[in-house]
């Protein structure tokens, strides 16, 4: 079974930094791309940052210049470095992956369980 596990969330003050990590595990043949989304209760899940199919990075406008996505391909890890955090960044952050698993029968879209980031003013 393929799974994603996020870590690194917590409570911080506005202006602080956090780094989220996401580890992919299981019978993974290859990872096509990974990304981060977030969700506030009562609102739709929204894109924060993601790799694209052509290997570029795409960021939501509200995080450009503050957040950076990076990936460790050898370890199946993806990170989200978040700087200059604002109270409006408070949300549950989810890792996602589009990957190929031969044992699971093909391409999969997998989500982590989420990690809570709370930014106080």
C-alpha positions as CSV (number, residue, x, y, z in Angstrom):
1,X,0.0,0.0,0.0
2,X,1.3,3.4,-0.9
3,X,1.0,6.2,1.6
4,X,2.1,9.7,2.3
5,X,2.9,11.0,5.8
6,X,3.3,14.7,6.5
7,X,5.1,16.2,9.4
8,X,6.4,19.6,10.6
9,X,3.2,21.4,11.4
10,X,2.6,23.4,14.5
11,X,1.8,26.7,16.2
12,X,4.0,29.6,15.3
13,X,3.8,33.4,15.4
14,X,3.3,35.6,12.4
15,X,6.5,36.2,10.6
16,X,8.0,32.9,11.6
17,X,9.1,30.0,9.4
18,X,8.1,26.3,9.3
19,X,9.3,23.5,7.1
20,X,6.8,20.7,6.3
21,X,8.0,17.3,5.2
22,X,6.2,14.6,3.4
23,X,7.5,11.0,3.0
24,X,6.1,8.6,0.4
25,X,6.4,5.0,1.2
26,X,5.2,1.6,-0.1
27,X,5.5,-0.1,-3.4
28,X,6.3,2.9,-5.5
29,X,7.8,2.4,-9.0
30,X,8.2,6.1,-9.7
31,X,6.9,9.4,-8.6
32,X,5.7,11.7,-11.4
33,X,5.1,14.8,-9.3
34,X,4.3,15.9,-5.8
35,X,2.7,18.9,-4.3
36,X,1.1,20.7,-1.3
37,X,-2.4,21.8,-0.8
38,X,-4.2,23.4,2.2
39,X,-7.7,23.5,3.5
40,X,-9.5,25.7,6.0
41,X,-12.6,24.3,7.7
42,X,-15.6,25.2,5.6
43,X,-13.6,26.0,2.5
44,X,-12.4,24.0,-0.5
45,X,-8.9,22.6,-0.6
46,X,-6.6,24.8,-2.5
47,X,-3.3,24.5,-4.3
48,X,-0.3,25.9,-2.4
49,X,2.6,24.6,-4.6
50,X,3.2,21.7,-6.9
51,X,5.6,20.2,-9.4
52,X,4.2,20.0,-12.8
53,X,4.2,17.2,-15.4
54,X,6.9,19.1,-17.3
55,X,9.1,19.5,-14.3
56,X,8.5,23.1,-13.4
57,X,7.1,24.4,-10.1
58,X,3.8,26.2,-9.7
59,X,2.9,28.3,-6.8
60,X,-0.3,29.9,-5.6
61,X,-0.2,33.7,-5.9
62,X,-0.7,34.1,-2.1
63,X,2.6,32.2,-1.3
64,X,4.9,33.4,-4.1
65,X,8.1,34.6,-2.6
66,X,7.4,33.1,0.8
67,X,7.1,29.4,0.3
68,X,9.4,27.0,-1.5
69,X,8.8,23.4,-2.6
70,X,11.7,21.1,-2.9
71,X,12.1,17.4,-3.4
72,X,14.5,14.7,-2.5
73,X,14.0,12.2,-5.2
74,X,16.3,9.6,-3.7
75,X,14.3,9.4,-0.5
76,X,10.8,10.0,-1.9
77,X,10.5,13.2,0.2
78,X,9.0,16.5,-0.6
79,X,9.3,19.7,1.5
80,X,7.5,22.9,1.8
81,X,9.6,25.7,3.3
82,X,7.3,28.4,4.6
83,X,8.7,31.8,5.5
84,X,7.1,35.0,6.6
85,X,4.0,33.1,7.8
86,X,0.7,35.1,8.2
87,X,-2.4,34.3,10.2
88,X,-4.2,33.6,7.0
89,X,-1.8,30.7,6.3
90,X,-3.5,28.8,9.1
91,X,-4.8,25.6,7.6
92,X,-4.4,21.9,7.4
93,X,-1.7,21.2,4.8
94,X,-1.9,18.1,2.7
95,X,0.8,16.5,0.6
96,X,-0.2,14.9,-2.7
97,X,1.6,12.7,-5.2
98,X,0.9,11.4,-8.7
99,X,2.9,8.2,-8.9
100,X,3.2,4.9,-10.7
101,X,3.0,1.6,-8.8
102,X,3.4,-1.5,-10.7
103,X,2.2,-3.6,-7.8
104,X,-0.9,-1.4,-7.3
105,X,-1.8,-1.6,-11.0
106,X,-0.7,1.7,-12.5
107,X,-0.9,5.4,-11.9
108,X,-2.3,6.6,-8.5
109,X,-3.1,9.9,-7.0
110,X,-2.4,9.7,-3.3
111,X,-3.0,12.1,-0.4
112,X,-1.5,12.4,3.1
113,X,-3.6,12.8,6.2
114,X,-2.6,16.4,6.6
115,X,-0.7,18.4,9.2
116,X,-2.1,21.5,11.0
117,X,-0.3,24.8,10.7
118,X,-1.5,27.5,13.0
119,X,-0.1,31.0,12.8
120,X,-1.0,33.4,15.6
121,X,-1.0,37.2,15.2
